[in-house]
Amino acid sequence: NAVDRWFRDAMVRKDTDPAQITSYVLAFGVAPLSGAALTILAAVADDRTEEWAVDLTAVAEGGFAAMLTTEVLESLTLRERPFFHAITDPDQRQAEIAKTGAFHSFPAGHVVEAFGVATAAGVVASMRGYRLAPLVWLVGMGIGAATAYTRIASDHHYFTDTLAGAAIGTVVGGGIPLLFHRPRPLHVPALMATPIPGGVNL
């Protein structure tokens, strides 16, 4: 479509290898390491060191759930990667098809992972009320955006792939800690029967 074509023309590098390598470093190195480090730092900064292990568990759950979602969606959508779509030589296309990943353009898995970890860490930090929660969000979103750029620059994903990846990573990565680990009220309303003269009061 016109939107993806415009972003591809504007962002794809002539030499795509550096962007490709950088995207792997960001998504599977910098994103999880910074998410873990900032989660621990936020707990330590508030003198709540006893909470960091549970926090990391919740962040890991969000990140892994986002990755699993990507694996399922990529196998269902089977969208051609940009570089593969541009190949016109039939023999070269067949050679690329023989490799795995030619049809795994949607959604952008690296972006899902980066935003999944970032959002999970941000949600946990916000739910805990850590003072450094804004920093966790800012750094995580920045790494996610940088990952999205490198995936387009390496010609492995379209803009809409990265946009969907950011949305999926945000919803799934943040949804896991929000749904399963959000604070519970200390006093939960309940019904109970109390004997009174002449009967029972509910």
Phi, psi and chi 1 to 4 in degrees:
 res  aa     phi    psi   chi1   chi2   chi3   chi4
   1 ASN       -  168.9   59.2   65.1      -      -
   2 ALA   -63.2  -37.0      -      -      -      -
   3 VAL   -65.4  -49.8  172.6      -      -      -
   4 ASP   -63.1  -38.2  -76.0  -27.9      -      -
   5 ARG   -63.6  -41.7 -170.3  178.2  -57.9  113.0
   6 TRP   -63.5  -47.3 -173.8   90.6      -      -
   7 PHE   -66.0  -37.3  -83.4   97.1      -      -
   8 ARG   -64.9  -46.7 -178.2  171.9 -175.0  -99.2
   9 ASP   -61.4  -34.4  -67.7  -18.2      -      -
  10 ALA   -81.7  -29.1      -      -      -      -
  11 MET  -113.5  -24.2  -66.5 -175.5  175.0      -
  12 VAL   -65.3  132.0  170.8      -      -      -
  13 ARG   -84.7  153.3  -49.5  -73.2  -61.9 -167.8
  14 LYS   -65.0  -43.8  -70.4 -177.9  179.9  178.9
  15 ASP  -103.7  106.2 -178.2    5.2      -      -
  16 THR   -85.3  -11.7   58.7      -      -      -
  17 ASP   -61.1  -46.6  -72.8  -18.6      -      -
  18 PRO   -58.6  -41.2  -25.8   35.9      -      -
  19 ALA   -66.2  -38.0      -      -      -      -
  20 GLN   -63.0  -47.1  170.4   77.7  -25.3      -
  21 ILE   -64.2  -43.4  -65.5  169.7      -      -
  22 THR   -61.0  -38.1  -57.0      -      -      -
  23 SER   -63.8  -37.8   70.5      -      -      -
  24 TYR   -68.2  -41.7  -85.9   92.2      -      -
  25 VAL   -62.0  -43.1  171.9      -      -      -
  26 LEU   -67.9  -50.1  -73.4  172.0      -      -
  27 ALA   -71.3  -40.5      -      -      -      -
  28 PHE  -111.4    4.0  -59.0  109.6      -      -
  29 GLY  -124.5  -68.1      -      -      -      -
  30 VAL   -65.3  -45.3  177.3      -      -      -
  31 ALA   -60.5  -54.8      -      -      -      -
  32 PRO   -67.1  -37.4   19.2  -28.9      -      -
  33 LEU   -67.5  -43.5  -72.2  176.6      -      -
  34 SER   -69.0  -37.6   66.2      -      -      -
  35 GLY   -60.0  -44.4      -      -      -      -
  36 ALA   -67.7  -45.2      -      -      -      -
  37 ALA   -63.8  -43.4      -      -      -      -
  38 LEU   -70.5  -32.4  -72.5  171.3      -      -
  39 THR   -63.7  -45.6  -62.0      -      -      -
  40 ILE   -65.5  -45.1  -65.0  172.3      -      -
  41 LEU   -59.9  -40.4  178.8   62.9      -      -
  42 ALA   -63.6  -39.5      -      -      -      -
  43 ALA   -69.2  -43.7      -      -      -      -
  44 VAL   -65.2  -38.9  171.3      -      -      -
  45 ALA   -61.9  -26.9      -      -      -      -
  46 ASP  -100.7   14.8  -74.9   -1.0      -      -
  47 ASP    56.2   42.5  -65.4  -38.9      -      -
  48 ARG  -126.6   53.1  -65.1  160.2   66.6  179.5
  49 THR   -64.9  -20.7   53.3      -      -      -
  50 GLU   -71.8  -10.1   72.2  -77.8   -6.0      -
  51 GLU   -99.3  -12.8  -63.2  175.8   -2.1      -
  52 TRP   -66.0  -32.9   69.6  -97.9      -      -
  53 ALA   -66.3  -43.0      -      -      -      -
  54 VAL   -66.1  -39.6  175.6      -      -      -
  55 ASP   -59.8  -46.6  -66.0  -12.0      -      -
  56 LEU   -62.4  -37.1  -79.8 -174.8      -      -
  57 THR   -61.9  -44.3  -57.7      -      -      -
  58 ALA   -65.3  -39.3      -      -      -      -
  59 VAL   -65.2  -42.9  171.5      -      -      -
  60 ALA   -63.0  -39.6      -      -      -      -
  61 GLU   -60.3  -43.8  -72.2  173.8   -4.6      -
  62 GLY   -63.5  -43.1      -      -      -      -
  63 GLY   -65.3  -45.4      -      -      -      -
  64 PHE   -68.4  -36.1  -77.4  121.5      -      -
  65 ALA   -64.4  -38.3      -      -      -      -
  66 ALA   -64.1  -42.9      -      -      -      -
  67 MET   -63.1  -41.6  -71.5  177.4   64.1      -
  68 LEU   -63.6  -41.2  178.2   61.1      -      -
  69 THR   -59.7  -40.5  -56.1      -      -      -
  70 THR   -61.3  -45.9  -58.4      -      -      -
  71 GLU   -59.0  -40.5  -68.2  -62.1  -42.4      -
  72 VAL   -68.5  -47.7  172.8      -      -      -
  73 LEU   -66.7  -41.2  -70.3  176.2      -      -
  74 GLU   -62.9  -34.0  -76.5 -176.9  -14.5      -
  75 SER   -76.2  -16.3   64.1      -      -      -
  76 LEU   -95.4  -38.7  -66.1  175.1      -      -
  77 THR   -81.3  -39.5   55.8      -      -      -
  78 LEU    51.5   50.2  -62.1  177.9      -      -
  79 ARG   -85.6  137.6 -173.3 -176.5 -165.8 -172.9
  80 GLU   -67.4  140.4  -67.3 -178.7   -7.8      -
  81 ARG   -70.0  152.4  -67.2 -169.7 -174.6  -85.3
  82 PRO   -55.7  -47.0  -23.1   31.2      -      -
  83 PHE   -63.2  -34.4   77.6   88.1      -      -
  84 PHE   -72.3  -40.1  177.9   73.3      -      -
  85 HIS   -61.4  -30.9 -176.4   73.3      -      -
  86 ALA   -80.0  -11.9      -      -      -      -
  87 ILE   -74.3  127.6  -62.2  173.8      -      -
  88 THR  -105.0  -22.1   56.2      -      -      -
  89 ASP   -74.6  121.2 -179.6   71.2      -      -
  90 PRO   -58.7  -40.6  -21.5   32.0      -      -
  91 ASP   -65.3  -39.6  -66.3  -26.6      -      -
  92 GLN   -67.6  -36.5 -168.6  177.4   -7.5      -
  93 ARG   -64.1  -42.5  -73.9 -179.0   64.8   86.1
  94 GLN   -64.2  -36.6  -74.1  -59.8  -39.5      -
  95 ALA   -65.0  -38.1      -      -      -      -
  96 GLU   -72.0  -36.0  -75.5  -64.6  -26.0      -
  97 ILE   -63.8  -34.3  -70.2  173.7      -      -
  98 ALA   -63.0  -26.8      -      -      -      -
  99 LYS   -82.2  154.5  -57.4  174.1 -175.2  177.4
 100 THR   -81.0  144.9   59.3      -      -      -
 101 GLY   104.3   -4.9      -      -      -      -
 102 ALA   -64.2  -26.9      -      -      -      -
 103 PHE  -111.5   24.9  -64.1   95.7      -      -
 104 HIS  -112.3   47.6  -69.4  169.9      -      -
 105 SER   -82.6  -32.4 -172.0      -      -      -
 106 PHE  -119.0  127.6 -175.4   91.6      -      -
 107 PRO   -82.3  174.5   32.7  -35.0      -      -
 108 ALA   -75.9  104.9      -      -      -      -
 109 GLY   -61.6  -39.7      -      -      -      -
 110 HIS   -61.0  -39.1  -68.7   61.7      -      -
 111 VAL   -70.7  -40.4 -179.7      -      -      -
 112 VAL   -57.5  -45.6  173.2      -      -      -
 113 GLU   -63.0  -47.7  167.4   63.4    7.3      -
 114 ALA   -62.3  -47.0      -      -      -      -
 115 PHE   -73.0  -30.0  -85.6   93.7      -      -
 116 GLY   -62.9  -48.4      -      -      -      -
 117 VAL   -66.3  -43.6  171.0      -      -      -
 118 ALA   -61.9  -44.3      -      -      -      -
 119 THR   -70.4  -40.1  -53.4      -      -      -
 120 ALA   -59.8  -45.2      -      -      -      -
 121 ALA   -64.8  -41.1      -      -      -      -
 122 GLY   -65.0  -42.5      -      -      -      -
 123 VAL   -64.5  -44.0  166.8      -      -      -
 124 VAL   -61.7  -46.3  168.2      -      -      -
 125 ALA   -62.8  -39.1      -      -      -      -
 126 SER   -69.7  -42.0  -64.1      -      -      -
 127 MET   -65.0  -34.4  -72.7 -166.5  -54.5      -
 128 ARG   -74.8  -18.0  -71.0  -71.6 -157.6 -171.3
 129 GLY    76.3   26.4      -      -      -      -
 130 TYR   -66.9  142.4  -66.7  145.7      -      -
 131 ARG   -65.2  -28.0  -70.3  178.5  -65.2  122.5
 132 LEU   -89.8   10.0  -65.7 -177.5      -      -
 133 ALA   -55.0  -43.5      -      -      -      -
 134 PRO   -58.8  -36.7  -25.6   35.5      -      -
 135 LEU   -65.9  -40.6  177.6   64.9      -      -
 136 VAL   -59.9  -44.5  176.2      -      -      -
 137 TRP   -65.0  -47.7  -79.9  104.4      -      -
 138 LEU   -61.4  -48.8 -176.0   63.8      -      -
 139 VAL   -65.9  -44.2  172.9      -      -      -
 140 GLY   -62.0  -45.0      -      -      -      -
 141 MET   -66.6  -35.6  -65.8  -63.1  107.4      -
 142 GLY   -63.5  -43.3      -      -      -      -
 143 ILE   -65.8  -38.9  -65.8  170.5      -      -
 144 GLY   -62.3  -44.5      -      -      -      -
 145 ALA   -64.7  -40.4      -      -      -      -
 146 ALA   -64.6  -38.3      -      -      -      -
 147 THR   -63.5  -42.8  -56.2      -      -      -
 148 ALA   -60.3  -43.3      -      -      -      -
 149 TYR   -61.3  -45.8  166.0   74.2      -      -
 150 THR   -66.3  -29.6   57.0      -      -      -
 151 ARG   -70.7  -35.1  -65.3  -51.1  -74.1  168.0
 152 ILE   -73.1  -43.3  -61.3  173.2      -      -
 153 ALA   -62.8  -30.0      -      -      -      -
 154 SER   -85.1   -0.2   66.5      -      -      -
 155 ASP    65.8   28.6 -151.0   19.5      -      -
 156 HIS  -101.7  -14.4  -85.8   67.0      -      -
 157 HIS  -146.2  150.9  -69.9  -73.9      -      -
 158 TYR   -83.8  166.5  -67.9  107.0      -      -
 159 PHE   -59.1  -42.8  171.4   73.7      -      -
 160 THR   -66.6  -27.8   50.8      -      -      -
 161 ASP   -64.1  -44.5  -62.5  -26.2      -      -
 162 THR   -71.7  -34.7   62.3      -      -      -
 163 LEU   -63.4  -45.3 -162.0   63.0      -      -
 164 ALA   -65.1  -38.7      -      -      -      -
 165 GLY   -61.6  -41.5      -      -      -      -
 166 ALA   -64.5  -41.5      -      -      -      -
 167 ALA   -66.7  -46.2      -      -      -      -
 168 ILE   -64.5  -44.8  -66.9  167.4      -      -
 169 GLY   -60.3  -40.6      -      -      -      -
 170 THR   -66.0  -46.8  -61.1      -      -      -
 171 VAL   -68.4  -49.0  171.3      -      -      -
 172 VAL   -73.9  -49.0  177.0      -      -      -
 173 GLY   -61.0  -42.3      -      -      -      -
 174 GLY   -81.1  -25.9      -      -      -      -
 175 GLY   -69.7  -34.1      -      -      -      -
 176 ILE   -61.7  -55.8  -64.9  -62.2      -      -
 177 PRO   -66.1  -31.3   20.4  -30.9      -      -
 178 LEU   -69.0  -40.0 -167.6   61.6      -      -
 179 LEU   -79.1  -40.1  -71.8  174.2      -      -
 180 PHE  -105.4  -12.8  -61.3  106.5      -      -
 181 HIS  -130.2   14.1  -57.9  -66.8      -      -
 182 ARG   -70.1  153.6   66.6 -178.9 -179.2  -86.5
 183 PRO   -60.3  139.8  -21.5   32.4      -      -
 184 ARG  -101.8  144.2  -63.2  -70.9 -168.5  -94.1
 185 PRO   -64.2  144.8   21.0  -32.0      -      -
 186 LEU   -69.2  -34.1  -65.4  176.9      -      -
 187 HIS  -116.7  107.2  -57.1  -71.5      -      -
 188 VAL   -96.1  126.0  179.7      -      -      -
 189 PRO   -58.1  139.0  -21.2   31.6      -      -
 190 ALA  -148.1  156.5      -      -      -      -
 191 LEU   -95.2  138.5  -67.5  174.9      -      -
 192 MET  -147.1  151.8   61.5  177.9   57.4      -
 193 ALA   -97.3  131.7      -      -      -      -
 194 THR  -124.8  123.4  -56.0      -      -      -
 195 PRO   -64.9  136.4  -16.3   28.2      -      -
 196 ILE  -135.0  160.1   59.0  173.4      -      -
 197 PRO   -54.8  123.2  -26.1   35.3      -      -
 198 GLY    88.2    5.3      -      -      -      -
 199 GLY   164.6 -151.1      -      -      -      -
 200 VAL  -131.7  134.5  174.9      -      -      -
 201 ASN  -100.4  128.8 -178.0   47.6      -      -
 202 LEU   -99.3      - -171.5   61.9      -      -
